[in-house]
Amino acid sequence: MKKTIELHSVFTCPNCGYQKEEEMPTDACQFLYECKNCKALLKPKPGDCCVYCSYGAVPCPPIQKNKSCC
């Protein structure tokens, strides 16, 4: 059975707690994200490949596929 890859993730800002559903890129990692509420510029946590792996409810598509991310 083929695993379904989630392309949307709820992003939660660690600074203000604001949450927004975002569509994740499938062909690139997203290294920077600006919170739509507090305007904080966020970067991945150490050891994570992108902001979705750090602050999203779902890891990025390459990680979901058990591949290295970027």
NORQUIBEL-V510625 format. One record per residue. SS is DSSP state (@ for helix, = for strand, . for the rest). PSI is psi in whole degrees, 0 to 359 (999 if undefined). D_CENTER is the distance of its C-alpha to the mean C-alpha in Angstrom with 1 decimal. Layout:
SS:PSI:D_CENTER, SS:PSI:D_CENTER
This chain:
.:131:25.3, .:133:22.3, .:133:18.9, .:130:17.0, .:125:13.5, .:131:11.2, .:353:9.9, =:144:8.9, =:145:6.8, =:116:8.3, =:131:6.7, =:120:9.5, .:127:11.0, .:344:12.7, .:315:15.6, .:351:16.7, .:359:15.0, .:138:14.3, =:141:12.1, =:134:11.2, =:130:10.2, =:151:8.3, =:128:8.9, .:143:6.6, .:146:9.0, .:345:11.0, .:8:13.1, .:156:11.2, .:148:8.5, .:109:7.2, .:333:8.8, =:146:9.7, =:130:8.9, =:122:12.0, .:133:12.3, .:342:14.5, .:300:16.8, .:355:17.6, .:14:16.6, .:139:15.2, =:113:13.6, =:145:10.7, =:160:10.2, .:152:8.6, .:155:11.0, .:131:13.9, .:345:13.5, .:150:9.7, .:336:9.0, .:172:6.0, @:332:4.3, @:324:1.1, @:332:4.8, @:318:6.4, @:0:6.0, =:159:4.6, .:339:7.8, .:135:7.0, .:163:6.0, .:158:5.6, @:316:9.2, @:322:11.1, @:323:10.5, @:329:11.5, .:6:14.5, .:35:15.4, .:162:15.3, .:148:14.5, .:121:11.5, .:999:13.1
